[in-house]
């Protein structure tokens, strides 16, 4: 694992190391490029491939969805076979471990309760001369949620995407999840039922996003698409943005841990690896003012790596994006953390709450040794769909308001309009918009 010292490299060089490439700058592996070339007959970038898939689904509907499902996922079927049936839900419940289901229920309830507290209210206030101003919060009619399926199944992502939409009052939730060997993990289906999702399609990748965005003969068009996915899913969300809304452009998972000499190196290494096992592109960084801790964490990470079932993935991530920075002090460590704007930020320090006011940019903050990142991933209640790639500078965590829109309310009486008409007319005429001025002038008493 790479260990660097801020005192030797300088703050500017460390900041450069902490900056992440944009999600669409990630290069496809040679293996994937070769597979794409064999499938589509030419070598295309991920963006070019996604643009073609989105365009085809937009104009060909079900036909294109089926064609790409067969080409990419090697599944040859009718469109009706891609909609999960009641029999599949029943089969999932029959084969599930009751203890896992019980844990999912607890997690779902925690997430629901947390998001209930987020729910904003409509409001209206009285102003001068009987005027009323307000705001109406309206849930979206229909949303699409994407749940990754690739190298692992994520029932937790079902709950995190669907529950705030349910709390917001969304009319219908349509879920897309790529199948594995033609089936969906039973716990993904059970989590969907717990969260109130009734319509699930066994479709993944860019074709799933395009189908949600534009609708097909069989798949309803949605107003917004949320949920993380691979590079193809993220590029597809970017491609369809404007036709529908999206939550964010999510990249690989990441964690940044700010630790002082009180941190346990075993915990710190374990938390690094909790993200590294997601994806070879995942990022795991520790920033500490203790050189001793830095060396201990590097050794401990190697020891734990050797015991992981997903060792190959985690090792590739650590070798590519693992980093330990030795800062000169905690103030500098927090500056580095804000530069990185990580998806997950852990504060493994003696007094983590004393550092919290200095945190400006992070998707979620975990305070103290007994608040590890997986607590937020699965159970605590806050959402785990978080901004990545430094976008925590301007994106927010997925929340109830993600699934609502704000509408302004304005009601003036004649006396109220009369009192401000001269100002409005003056401003409209300054902008050269005489019809605007006339719409006010004609309503004046005199």
Secondary structure, 3 states (H helix, E strand, C coil): CEEEEHHHHCHHHHHHHHCCCCHHHCCCCHHHHHHHHHHHCCCCCHHHHHHHHHHHHHHHCHHHHHHHHHHHHCCCCCHHHHECCHHHHHHHHHHCCHHHHHHHHHHHHHHHHHHHHHCCCCEEEECHHHCEEEEEEEECCEEEEEECCCCCCCHHHHHHHHHHHHHHCCCEEEEEECCECCECCHHHHHHHHHHCCCEEECCCHHHHHHHHHHCCCCCCCCCEEECCCCHHHHHHHHHHECCEEECCCCCCCEEEEEECCCCCHHHHHHHHHHHHCCCCCCEEEEEECCHHHHHHHHHHHHHHHCCCCCHHHHHHHHHHHEEEEECCCHHHHHHHHHHHCCCEEEEECCCHHHHHCCCCCCCEEEECCCCCHHHHHHCCCCCCCCCCCCHHHCCCCCCHHHHEEEEEEEECCHHHHHHHHHHHHHHHHHCCCHHHHHHHHCCCCC
